[in-house]
Amino acid sequence: MGNIFDLWQDYRINGFCSVFKRILLYIPAHYLLWKTQNTGIKCGINTTETRRTKVIVSMTSYPERFGEIDLCIKSLLLQSYKPDKIIIWFGSDSQERDLTESMREYQKYGVEYRFDPQKNLKAHKKYYYAMREFPEDIVITVDDDAVYPRNTVRSLIKNYYKHPNAVSARRVHKITFKNNKINPYDKWKKEYRWAFGERFDLMAVGVGGVLYPPHCLNENAFDTNALIDNCINADDIWLKCMETLKKTKVVWTPCLFCHPPTLRFDRGLSSINSVHNDEYIESVMKLYSITFPA
């Protein structure tokens, strides 16, 4: 659930309902943390099933967080549906020597670490490299500041079978409109739970876990100059715009933890994003002449 500062930040950004849900899920969240910490790893990735379309779990991080992401990585290795790969991507701010001993220990269970010494795409790293390297496979992105329930990957795959052409997400925000014009980000309905079926007015939010089917994004998604200039600190917004350009809808994946239990990281980026999200949205919409269907 976090400390008082976390709750205040959550209230300021997402409103009372979000804080109430955190409090309601306090016991289940702490049970998940305890269970993850005390469960041994037997097999982290798929080694028995041959799949035509591989499942790639992808995330990014940076050295300041390396000392605290053990439970996040371990929760991915404990998934009931085993992905074919778990890859953590790093940018120019990271080197292999920065990896902790426990991070290296997870390599024997299938975790891979990849480095780009030339550039740092920040949060965009979690989808950019995986989709470029595995264009015909399913990419599931997660954030490094959460601990994921064992059914996270399974629930997303199950939803994918029902909606193979849509982006499946366990946490979504509903985009709202007034007079057919998109409302400011603060007026969107956060952690929207009653959105059944594929829709254009939903935005997938990465922290819950998001499944991207092959070729679901417009090719402009990989224009690094454009994303750096227009949306470097808001990957969820950039991805939503690229989905809209490709006419790809989003579908909510029902779950208990829309926002899984978080680790004790600085939440400064969330605060920065909430202030500048409208600027990012306007910038990308103008760049590509995007209109969100109301």
N, C-alpha and C positions, 0 to 999 in steps of 0.2 A: 504493500500500500504506500510505503514511503513515509518520510517525515512530514512535519507541518509545512515546511517550505514547499515540498513537492505537491502537497494537497492544495496549497494556495495557488501555486503555478497552474495546476490542473484546473482549478476553479476559474482562474482569470482567463485561461485560454479556451476551455471547453464547457464551463458552466457547472451548475450545481449537480445536474444529473450524473455527470461523469464522476464527480467526487463521491456521490452516493453509491455508485456502482463499485468504486474502489473499496469503500468501507464494507459493503455487502460481501465482497469477494476476499476480504482480509484473511479469513481462516483457510478457504480453499487455496489461496495464493501461497500462504506460508506452508501448507501441506505439500504443495508442488515443489517448493524450494527444498524442503526437508527430504522429500522422496528422491529428487534428483541428486542431492548431495550424498545420499546413503545407498544408492543403487549401483551395483557394479556393472561395468560394460562388458558384454560378451562379443557382440558383433556390431560395428558401427554403420557399415554400408552393405548394400546388396552384393552378395557373392554367390548366390544360388540360382537366381531367376534370370533368364535371358529376356530382355525387353527390347522390342523394336525401337521404341522411343524411350530414351534414358531420362532419368529424373535427377536433375542437378540442383542441389541446395547450395546457395551462394550468398555470401555476406562479405562485409568489409569491416575494417577496424583500423586503429592507429596506436602507436606505442603507449600513449598515456593511459590507454584502457587495458593493456595486455595483462596487467597484474590482477584484473578483476573479472575477466570474461570466462573463467573456467566453467562456471555453471551453464553459461549460455552454450558453449561448445559441447559440453557433456550432454545437455538436453537434446541436442541435434543427433548425437550418437545413440541416444536411447529411444529414438523414434520407433513406433511399432511398425510403420511402413518404412523400410530401409531405402534411402535414396541410393543411386548408383555412384554419386560423388558428393562430397562436401568440400567446397573450396572457399577459402578466405583470401580475398584479394587486398593487396597493399599498394600504396602509391609511393611517390618519391620521398615521403616523410618517414618511411620504414625501411629497415634492413633486416636480413635474416638473423643477424646477431642480436636483434632486439627481442626475438621470441623467448618466452619464458620456458623454464624446464617443463612445466605442466603442458604448455602448448605443444612442445616437441613430443611429449609422451602421447598425445592424442594422434600423432601421425601413424602410430602402429595400428590404430583402429580405422584408418582411412581418411583422416583429415589432410587436405592438401593446402599449402600456402604458396601463393603466387605473388610476385613482385613486379611492379612497373617502376623502374628507377628514373624514368624520364618525366613523368607528370603525375599529378594528384587530382583525380576527379571527385574527391570527397565521397559523399554517399552514393554517387552515380556508379562507383566502382562495382557495387554489388550486383548490378545487372549488366553493365556495359561489356565487361570482358567475357562473362559466361555466355551471353547471347551471341557474341562475335565468334567464340570458339565452338559453341555447340548450337548452331542455328536450327537444327532439326529436332532438338530435344526440348523437354519441359524444364524451365528454370523456375525454381522457387526461391524467392529472396526473403531473408530475415534480417533483423537488426541485431547488433552486438550488445545491446543493453537490456535484453530480456531473456527470461528462461521459458522454454517452450514446452507445453504439455505434450505427452507422448503421442497424441493423436493428431498433431498439427499437420504433418505431411499427409497422413491417411485421409483426413477430412478434405484437404485441398484436392487430392487425387480423385476422391469420390465425387467431388463437385465437378471436377474436370470431365469425368466420364459423362456426366449429365449435360455439361455445357462446354464442349471441346473447343469452341471458337471464341470463348469469352475469358477475360481475366478473372480468376477466382481469388477472393480476398476474405480473410477472417475479420478484418476491421475495415469499415468503409465510412466515408462521410457522404452525406447527401447534399448535392449542389442545389441551392435554391435560387429562385428567380423572382423578379418583380417587373411586371410589364414586359415580359419576354427578354429582360436583361439580367445577366448573372448578378447575384447579390455579392457584397463583400464577403470575404472568407469567414469572418467572425459570425455571419448570419447563416452559414451552412449548418445542417443538422449533423452534429458530430457523433461518431460511433453509432450510426444508424443501424438498427437491428431488424426492422420489419420491411426489408427490401427484397422481395422474392422475385426471382426471374432476372433475366439479363436486362440491364438498363444503361442508358447513356448518362443519367444524372447521378451516378455514383463514382466516387474517387477511391481507389484502393489506397490504404495507408500501410506502409511497409512494416511497421513494428509488429503487426499481428501475424505476418506471414502472407505472401502473395504468390500465386501461381500464374506464370506467363506461358501460354501455349506457344509453339513455334510460329514465328512470323506475325505476331500480334501487334507489333509496333511499326509505325511509319519509319522509313529508312532515315529520316532526319533525326531520329533518336540518337544516332551515332555520330552526329556532327559535333565534335568536341568543342570547336570554336563557338558554335551557337549556344550550346548548353552552358559553357563557362561564362559567356557574355550575358546571358539572359536568365539563367535559372540554376546557378551552381549550388546554391544552398537549399533547394527545394526539389528533390528528385521525384517526390510523389506528384507534384504539379506538372513537372516536365513529362513524366510518364503518362499522366492522364491526357495531356495534350497530344502526345504521340499516338496514343490509343484512339483518340477522337479523329485524328487525321486518317487513321487506317480504318475508321468506322468499327472499331472493336468495343464491345460493351463490357461492363463489369458486372459480376454476380457475387452476392454476399454468400459466404460459407458459414452457416449457423454454427455457433460454438459458445462455450461458457466464457472463455477469456478472449473477448475482442481485443483487449489490450493485456497481453500476458504480464506476469509479475516482472518488474524491472529491477535491474541492478542499481547500485548506488553511484551513478555517474552524475556529473554536472549536466543539468538540463538546459544549459544556455542556448544550444542550437534551436530547441523548440521555441524558446522565447524570441529569438531572432527571427525565425521563420514566421511566427504569428504576426509580427510587425510588418514584414516585407512580402508576405504571400500575395497580397493584392497587386503589388508592383510586379512580381514574377508572373502572375497570371496575365496581367495586361500586356507585359512585354512579349510573352510567347504567343499569345493570341494575335497580337498585332503583327508579329514577325511572320506567322504562317497563315494569317487571315482565318483563324479558327473561330467557329461559332458552336457553342455547346447547345445541343438540342434541348429545349425546355420541356 
